[in-house]
Amino acid sequence: MKRIIGALLILIGLGTVSYTMYMRYQADKANEILIARFEESLIDLDDLTPSDGPVSENPVLPGDPTEEVLPGDPSQDDPSQTPTSPSAPVKTAEELQKEREDVVNNAIKNLKVIGLISIPRIGVYGPIVEGIGDKSLKYAVGHFEGTGLPGSGNFALASHRNYTYAHYFRDIHKLKVGDEIKIKTKSKEYTYVVTGTKIVLPTAMEVLNHTDNSTITLVTCTVDSTKRVIVFGKLK
């Protein structure tokens, strides 16, 4: 009996690792596709209208997802994850790769890429999309709709820090005063300098308030997801 239980635990462990690796593959592939789409599909920031505060139905700052599989998760529909019957033809590696890329392409096709973010200190380089919905934060850094735009007001961004989804802000707690955060848009590049960090409750929406000068705010969750790590910066 002990051997059977041990074997089951090993299988469960392998399944969990395989699922996590697959989700990381999806996030990494989405990152590649979004960056590849950057020059050709980057939308003009003039098409986005900043306001005096975030326009969001969410009453709290976003954190890491509490469910490993979100409703509508494209991985649930991934043909490569569907068991085949003994008589079904075995798919080649190329066919599986194509199916996975199709899943990612379908998942991100409606995301609006507005820029790229680079944080040299912690090795971050990835796409910024409009909105902080589940799909946006699963594959990219999300811009809080209604907050400022690059070079104007409080440009507020969010990202996850766990390993299952895109985790661009996993190490932002390591940033020091003076570190640079670079933003590239369709028409210009901006460099912000970190001015400080803070730990707040998820309800501390004031960190997204409008600022008269050009600032940037990065938001992610603490390791236990109970609070939020905030990094503040100002335009250089």
N, C-alpha and C positions, 0 to 999 in steps of 0.2 A: 504493500500500500504506500509506504514511504517513497518507494522508487517511482510509483505512478504519480504521486503528488509532485515529486521533484521534477519529473519530466514535464508535467503540465505547467509548472511554474516557469520552466525554461522556455517552453513554447510560447507562453504568454509574454515573457520578456522579449523573446525574439520578435513576436508580432508587434509589440509596442515600439521596439527599435526600428523595425521595418516601416511602420506607419510614420514615425517621426522623420525618418530619412526621406520617405516619399513626399511628405509635406514640405520638407526643406528643399527637395528637388523642385517642387512646384514653385515655391517662393523665389528660388534662385533663377529658375527659367523665366518666370514672370519679370524679374528684375532685368535680365538680359534683353527680353523682348521690349520692355518699356523704354530702356535706354536706347535700343536700336531704333525705336520709333521716335525718339526725341526730336531730331532735327526736322523730320517730315510731318509730325503730327502735333508738335508743341503748340498749344493755343496761345493767342495773344492775350496778355494780361488786361488789355483794355476791355476785353469781353467779360471780365469779372468786376463786380462793383463792390468796393469795400464799404463798410458801415462803421458805426460807433461801437459795435460789439458783436460777438458771435451769434449767428442765427442757427440755432440747433435745438432739436427736441430733447436732446440728452441733458438731464439735470446734473450730471457729474462729468468730470474729466474722464476720458476713456482710459481703460487699463487693459491688461492682457485678457483675452477671452477666457471665460470660465468653463466653456465646453471645448473639448478637443476637436469635435466636428460641428461646425456651425450649420444652421439650417440653410439648405441650398448649396452646401459645399460641393464644388465641382468634382472633387475627388470621388464623391459618391457615385457619380455618373461616368467615371473613367472606365472605358472599355477594358483597359489593361488590368483592372482590378477585379473583373468579373470572371468567376470560374468558368472554365470551358469543359464541355463534355468530352469523353474519351475519343469521340469520332471527330471533334472539331480540329481543324488544321492548327498546327503550332505556329504562332506568329514569330516573325523574325525580330531581331533587335531593332532594326530600322523601322518596322511597322509599329512596334511598341513606342519607340521614340516619337514617331509622327503622331500617334494617338495622344500621347501625353502633351505634346506641344499644342495640339488642337484644343485640348481641355483648357490649357493655360490661356491660349489666345481667346477662347470663348469667354473665359472668366474675366478678362481685363479689357475686353473690346469697348466697353462704355466708360472706362476711366479717362478723365481729362488730365493729361500730363501738362503741368504748368511750369515745370523747371527741374533742375537737378540740384541736389545738395551734396556738398563735400565737407567733411570734417577731418582734416589731416591728422590731428592728434590721436584720434581713435579709429582711423582707417575706414571712415564711412564714405560711400559714394553710391548714390541711388536716386531714383525718380521721386518727384513730388507730384501728387495728384490732388485734385480738388475734392474736399470732403473727407470725413473721418468715419465713414461707415465701415462695417465689417470687411467688405471686399477691398476697400481702399487700403486699410491698415494691414490686411493680410498680405498684400503684395508690394506696398510702397509706404512712403512717408505721406501723411495726410495733412492738408491745409484746412484749418478751421474756417468754414465758410462764414463770411461776414467780418472776419478780422482783417487787419491790414494786408497790403501786398508788399512785395520786396521794394524797399526804398520809401515806404509810406506807412506810417502808423505801426501797429504791433502785428508783425507777421508771425502768426502762431501755428506751430506744427506739432503733430503727434505721431508716435510710432510705438510698436510693441518692443519688448525686450526678451521674450521667450524664444526658444530655439525652434518651435514648431512652425511659427509664422515668421514673416520678415521682421528682423530684430535690429533695425538700424540704430535705435537708441539704447541698445543694451548697455553700452559703456559710457553714456553721457555723464554719469556721476563722477567720472574720472577727469572731466574737463576742468581746467583751471582758468582763473581770471587772465585775460589776455590771449587765450587760444582763439583761433579763427574758425568761423563758420562761413563757407562760401556758397552762394546761391547763383545759379546760372539760369537766366530766363531766355525767352526767344530773342530779345533785343539787347540784353545787358547782363553784366556780372556784378554781384554785390558781395562785399566782404563785411561780415559782422565780427565784433570782438566780444568774447564772453565777459560779462560784468559780475556774475554771481550765480549761485545755485541755491535751491531751497526745497525742502520737503513739505508738502501740504496735504490736506485732506482732499478726497475726490470732489468735494462740494466747493472747493475754493476757486470758483469761476472767475474771481477778480483778476487772476493772473492773465486772463484773456482780454482785459479791458483795453480800450483804445488808448494810444499814447500819441502825444503831439509830435514827438520826434520819432525817427526811424529806429525801431527796435525789433528784436526777434525773441520768440519764446518757444522753447522745446519742452514737450511734455511726454513723459512715459511713466510706467508704474514702478513702485518699489518691488523688490524680489518677491515679497509675499502678496503683492497686488492690493494691499490695504490702503496705501497712500500713493502720492504722485511725486516723482522727481521732476523739478522744474529747473531749466537752465535759461538765464536771461542774457541778452546781448544787445549791443548797440551798433549802428552802422559806422564803419570805419571812415 
